[in-house]
Amino acid sequence: MRDPRSVLVRPLMTEKSMQQKEELNAVTFEVAVDANKVEIRHAVEKVFNVKVADVRTQARQGKWKRMGRFEGRRRNWKKAMVTLAPGHSRAYGTRPAATGFART
């Protein structure tokens, strides 16, 4: 099993993810591209000390971008929507000091 901090890249705080957090008790993370649902579940449970009910993933293709006459591509990434068990919640601003997110 991998280190949980290498699985979770960063939390995604968008308008839609904040709405899902309030209504469905679900949090959204950018995760490592090669991480699977089992690794994501264990990482969230270990780092944030919560119980996970469900994990949904979505692989996103990098977009083509231009800078003047030069073309480049953004990197591919993976998004995970993690539904927490009833009675468990996660506030983004209260991350424990000993844990962090890996930047790739």
LOLODREN-963489 format. One record per residue (C-alpha): residue in three letters; x, y, z. Coordinates in Angstrom, 1 decimal. Layout:
N
ALA | X | Y | Z
...
! end
This chain:
104
MET | 0.0 | 0.0 | 0.0
ARG | 1.3 | 3.5 | -0.9
ASP | 1.8 | 6.4 | 1.4
PRO | -1.5 | 8.2 | 1.7
ARG | 0.0 | 11.6 | 1.2
SER | 1.3 | 10.5 | -2.3
VAL | -2.2 | 9.4 | -3.3
LEU | -4.0 | 12.7 | -2.4
VAL | -2.6 | 15.6 | -4.4
ARG | -4.9 | 18.4 | -3.3
PRO | -8.5 | 19.1 | -2.3
LEU | -10.7 | 20.6 | -5.1
MET | -12.7 | 23.6 | -3.8
THR | -15.1 | 24.5 | -6.6
GLU | -18.7 | 25.8 | -6.3
LYS | -20.0 | 22.4 | -7.3
SER | -17.8 | 20.5 | -4.8
MET | -18.8 | 22.8 | -1.9
GLN | -22.4 | 22.2 | -2.8
GLN | -21.9 | 18.4 | -2.8
LYS | -20.1 | 18.7 | 0.6
GLU | -23.1 | 20.4 | 2.2
GLU | -25.8 | 18.3 | 0.5
LEU | -24.3 | 14.9 | 0.0
ASN | -21.5 | 14.9 | 2.7
ALA | -19.0 | 14.3 | -0.2
VAL | -15.5 | 15.8 | -0.6
THR | -13.5 | 16.1 | -3.8
PHE | -9.8 | 15.6 | -4.3
GLU | -7.3 | 15.6 | -7.1
VAL | -5.5 | 12.3 | -6.7
ALA | -2.6 | 10.5 | -8.3
VAL | -3.3 | 9.4 | -11.9
ASP | -2.4 | 5.8 | -11.1
ALA | -4.3 | 5.6 | -7.8
ASN | -7.3 | 3.2 | -7.6
LYS | -10.4 | 3.4 | -5.5
VAL | -9.1 | 1.2 | -2.7
GLU | -5.9 | 3.3 | -2.3
ILE | -8.0 | 6.5 | -2.3
ARG | -10.4 | 5.2 | 0.4
HIS | -7.5 | 4.1 | 2.7
ALA | -5.7 | 7.5 | 2.1
VAL | -8.8 | 9.6 | 3.1
GLU | -9.6 | 7.4 | 6.1
LYS | -6.0 | 7.5 | 7.4
VAL | -5.2 | 11.2 | 6.8
PHE | -8.5 | 12.7 | 7.9
ASN | -9.7 | 10.1 | 10.4
VAL | -13.1 | 9.6 | 8.9
LYS | -15.1 | 6.7 | 7.6
VAL | -15.6 | 6.5 | 3.8
ALA | -18.9 | 5.2 | 2.3
ASP | -18.2 | 5.5 | -1.4
VAL | -15.5 | 6.6 | -3.9
ARG | -16.1 | 7.7 | -7.4
THR | -13.3 | 8.6 | -9.8
GLN | -13.0 | 10.5 | -13.0
ALA | -9.9 | 10.6 | -15.3
ARG | -9.5 | 13.9 | -17.0
GLN | -7.6 | 14.6 | -20.2
GLY | -5.2 | 17.5 | -20.3
LYS | -6.4 | 20.4 | -22.5
TRP | -4.5 | 21.8 | -25.4
LYS | -3.4 | 25.4 | -24.7
ARG | -1.6 | 28.0 | -26.8
MET | 0.9 | 30.7 | -25.9
GLY | 1.1 | 32.8 | -29.0
ARG | 2.2 | 30.6 | -31.9
PHE | 3.3 | 27.8 | -29.6
GLU | 1.0 | 24.9 | -28.6
GLY | 1.3 | 22.8 | -25.5
ARG | -0.8 | 20.4 | -23.5
ARG | -1.7 | 20.5 | -19.8
ARG | -1.2 | 17.3 | -17.9
ASN | -3.8 | 14.5 | -17.5
TRP | -5.2 | 14.3 | -14.0
LYS | -7.7 | 12.3 | -11.9
LYS | -10.5 | 13.5 | -9.7
ALA | -12.1 | 11.5 | -6.8
MET | -15.4 | 12.3 | -5.2
VAL | -15.4 | 10.7 | -1.8
THR | -18.7 | 10.3 | 0.0
LEU | -18.3 | 10.1 | 3.8
ALA | -20.3 | 7.8 | 6.1
PRO | -23.2 | 9.4 | 8.0
GLY | -22.0 | 11.1 | 11.1
HIS | -18.6 | 11.9 | 9.7
SER | -17.7 | 15.2 | 8.2
ARG | -14.6 | 17.0 | 6.9
ALA | -13.9 | 20.7 | 7.1
TYR | -11.2 | 21.7 | 4.7
GLY | -9.7 | 24.4 | 6.9
THR | -9.0 | 22.1 | 9.8
ARG | -6.3 | 19.9 | 8.3
PRO | -4.0 | 18.3 | 11.0
ALA | -0.6 | 19.9 | 11.2
ALA | 1.3 | 16.6 | 10.7
THR | -0.4 | 15.8 | 7.4
GLY | 0.1 | 17.4 | 4.0
PHE | -0.6 | 17.0 | 0.3
ALA | 2.0 | 15.9 | -2.1
ARG | 2.6 | 18.3 | -5.0
THR | 3.5 | 16.6 | -8.3
! end
